[in-house]
């Protein structure tokens, strides 16, 4: 049995996979990940192996018909993959050559790109568990990749906690496993008469390009080509019935250019000026907290278009950059970022009072 179960206390889904109790413990005289086992190629450097006991799958079973208003379930759609670091059963990651590690990183990147292309996949998590204490049954050097059908709400919930500590009323656009279209998010803010609208994101770059740090974006004509390229990427939802990556990018690019034409008549709008002021307050507090801020930029993000209040898109870091990815894993770092964001919003709302 494998399914997603909704926790009404954390307002998030957890994975339940009882069949994983049947996975074998490592035999002393045989390893399924070693060359010659019949499970993997006889010769490889690094290798992607589909998990034999996945918690998530592209053809998940239907959950048991026991759903109630309190006890909610959902199909466990997604993908679980094992990434083999080396054919050597006793190898350690830090002992591998730079050339070998490069092959591993390239495999991680390729799998991330392919898994992310599935419209049902909302979050790709690359990780490694070590030791029997956490349930590792195969000591052969390996890590895993999980492709989730939902985005963990940890960062949004942490920002909510920071804002509430400052006495503010907070509305999240979603508290369950739903995907809201770009225009639905600002409609939600407008319907709730919000004072500000903040859209949280993580950034990424293709292989061979590097950048790190937080970026703040407001809805306006692009400040540079990189900002425009990111807006096109974030606007992919507007691609309609596009069937492949090229069609998606072309459709998003067309819609973004149309949005730029509309923006030509909005540049002097008070909302642009107020969003700039909001960005300045966030920049000031984040800088004072020691966070690395790349810059404040402008770009035509459709997710900000319909907001009837000052609105910002916050790129919290580059998950393709090791230093940023490691920081975002840290609860202490995330708390520092969310506290700085909350204080910036609070200072903006209090200005002139």
N, C-alpha and C positions, 0 to 999 in steps of 0.2 A: 504494500500500500504506500502511495506517495501522494500528498496533497498539500495545499497551502491552507493554514488556519489563521483566522484573524484574531488578534489579541485586542480586546476592547479597552484594555488599560493603557497599552502603549500605542494603540491605534495604528498598528502595522501588522503585516503578515509574517508568519514564521513557517519554515519548511518542516514538514513531518514526513519521514521516510522510514517506516518500520522495516522494510525489506533490507535495509543496509545492515541490520543485525546479522544477516546471513552471509556477509562477505567473509572470505577466509582469512585466517591468521597466516602470517608468513611461514611457509614450510621451511624446514631447516636445510633441505638438500635441493631446493628448486625455487626459481623466481620467475614469475610470468613476464617481468620486464627485461630480463636478460636475453641477449641474442641466442637463438637456438631453442627458445621455449615454445615457439610456434605461435605466440601471441603478438610478437613484434618482429620487424624485419631482422634478418640475420646480420645486417650491417646498418648502423645508423650513428649519427652524432647526437642529434636531439630529435625528439619524436612526439607527436601528438597522439594520445591514445584515448578513445572514448571510454569514460568510466563504466565499468561493468555493473555497478550498483548506484545509478544516478538518483539524486534527490530531485532533479529537474530533467525533463526530456521534451523533445519536440512533438512527441505523440503521447502526452500524459494520460493516465487513466482518469476516468470520471470519479470525482470524490464520492464517498458514501452519501446516500440521500438522507442525511441527518441535519441539514442546515436549518437553523432557526434565526430569529432576529438577533439573538445574542451570539449564537455559535455559527459563525460564517465560515464557509470553505470555498476554495477555488482550485481549478486544475493547476498542477505544478509544472507549468510550461517553462521551458528554458533549455539549458545545456550544461552538462558537467563533463569537463575534459581533464585528463591527466597529462601533464607535460613532463616527459622524461628528460632529465638534464644530461645524461651520459649513459652509454652502454655498460660502463664499469660499475658493478654492483656496489663497490666500496668507495666510489668517488665522493668528494665533498665539493660543494659549489665554489668555495674560496680557493680550491686547488686547481680548478680548471684554467686553461690558458685564456688570454684575452680574446684570441680568435674564436675559441670554443664558446665563450660567454657571449660574444657578438652573435653567433648563430642562435643561441638561446633567446636573446633579446629580439632578434628578427622573427623568430617563431612566435614569441609573445605578441609582437606587433601585428603579425599577419593574422593570428587568431582573433585578436581584439577587433581588427578591421572587419573581418568576415562575420563575426558574431554580432557586431554592432549594426550590420546591414539588415538584420532581421527586424522588421518593424514591431514585432511583439517583444523584442528584447529592449529593456529600458536601462540596464546597468550591467556592466561587465567587470568582474572582480577577479584579479590575478593574485594568488596568494600561495603560501606554503605553510603546512603544519609539520611539526617535528616532534617525535617522541610518542611512546605508547600512552603516556598520560593524557594526551589529547585525542587519542583514538587512531593514531597512525598504525596501520597493520602491515604496511610494506616499507621496509627500510631502504629499498633501492632509491637513489637520489631522484626526487621528483617534486613537482608542485602541482597546483590545480588552477583551473579557470572555471568560474561559475558565471553563466549568463542569466540574469534575473529578469522576470517579467514585470518587476516593479522597481522603483527607485527608493532605497532606504531613506527615511525622512529625518535621519539623525541631525543633519545640519540645520534644517528648517526648525526642528523642535528645539534645538539648542538656542537658536536666535529668538524663538518665541519665549523661551525661559528668560533670556537676558532682557528682552523688552518688558516682560511682565514684572521683572524685578524693579524696573524703573517706573512702574505704575501705569504702563500703557496697555490699551486694549488691542489684542492681536487677532487677526483673522487669517488662517491659512487657506490657500485656495483648494487644498485637498487634505483630508485626514484618513483616507482609505486608498485602496489600490485602484485608482481611476486615473486615466490620462485626460487632462483638460486641454482642449485646443487653445492656441495662442490667444485668440480673441475672447475666449471664455474666461481667461484669467483676469483680464482687465475689466470685463463685464462684472465679475465677482467683486472686484475692488470698488467699482462705481456703485453697484447696488448696495454696498455696505458703507457708502460715503466715507471711504478711507481718506486719511490726510496725506499718506504717502504710499507708494507701491514699490516693493523691492522684489526683484526676480533673481534668485540664486542659481548659479551655474558653476560647472567646472570646465576648464579649457583643455585643449589638446592640440598638438601639432603633428604633421606627418613626419615620417622617419627622415632624419638628417637635419631637421630644424629644431632649434632650442630657444626656450624663453621660460622665465619663471616670475612669480609674483602675482599680486592681486591687481585686477584692472576694473575700473568703474566706467560704465557706459551710460550715456543719456541719449534720448531719442532726438537726433538731429542729423544734418548732412555729415557724411563721413569725414573724419579728420585725416585719414590716410588709407592706403590700399589695404593694409592688414585689417583695419577696422571694418572696411566694407566687405572683405572676404569672410570675416567672422559673421557679419550680419547675414550674408547669403547662406552660410552654413546653418545658422540658427533658424533661418526662415524656410528651411526645407519642407516644413509641414504644408507650405502653400503650393507644393508641386503637383497636387491633384492626383491624377492617375498615372504619373510617371512610373515606368517599369524598371528602370535601371539607374545607376549612379549618374550617368551623363545626363539623362532626361531630368532627374531630380534637380541637379545643379543648374541646368538651363532654365527650368521652370522657376526655381527659387530666384535665380539671377534676374529674370524678367519681372517677377513680382517686386523684387527689391528696387529695381530701377523705377518702376511705377510709383513705389512709395517715395522715392527720392523726388520725383516730380511733384507729388502732393506736398512734400516737405518744403518746397520752394516758397509756398505761401504761408508756412507756419514758423519760419525762422525767428520772427519777432514775437511770437506767442509768449505770453507771460509764463506758461508752463515750462518752456525751455529755460527761461531765466531762473525759475524756481528750482527746476531739476539740477541746474548748475550749482545753485546755492547748496542744495542737499548734498551733491557730490563733494563740494568743498568741505562740508562738515564731516562727512565720512572719511575723506582723505586726511583731514587734520587729526582725527581721533585714531585712525589706523596707523598713521605715521608715528604718533606719540606713543603708541603701544609697541612699536618696534617691528611692525609688519612691513614686509617688502612690497611697496606699491609701484607698479610699473608706470602707470599714467592714468589720467582721466581722459576718456576719449568720447567721440561722438560717432554714432552709426545708426542706420535706419532699421532698428530691430522691431519687427512686427509685434512682438509680445508687449512692447511699450506703447504702441500706436494709439490704442483706444483709451488709455488711462486719462481720467479727468482730473488728475492730481499729479504733483511732482513724482517722477518715476525714474528708477535706476535699475540697470542690470549689473549685477556683481559677479564677475568671474573670479572665483575664490583661489584659483591656482591652476597650474598645468599638471594634469595627471600623467602626462607623458614625460615629465621631468622628475627624476628620482627624488630630488630634495623637496619639491612641492608635494609629491605624492606621499612621502614619509611624514611630512608635517600634517597633512590632512588626515592621516591615520591617528594622529595624537589628539586625545581628548583635551589635553591642556591647551594645545595650540588652537583647536577649534573654539574652545571657550574664550580664549583671548581675542580671536577674530570676531566672534559673535558679540562679545561684550563691547568691543570697540565700535562695531556696527550699530549696536543698540544705542550707545552713548552719542554717536554721531547723529542718529535720527532724533534722539531726545533734544540735543542741543539745537538742531535745526528747528524743531517744533517750538522751542522755548525762546528763539531769538526775538528780540524786540519786546518781550513780555516783561 
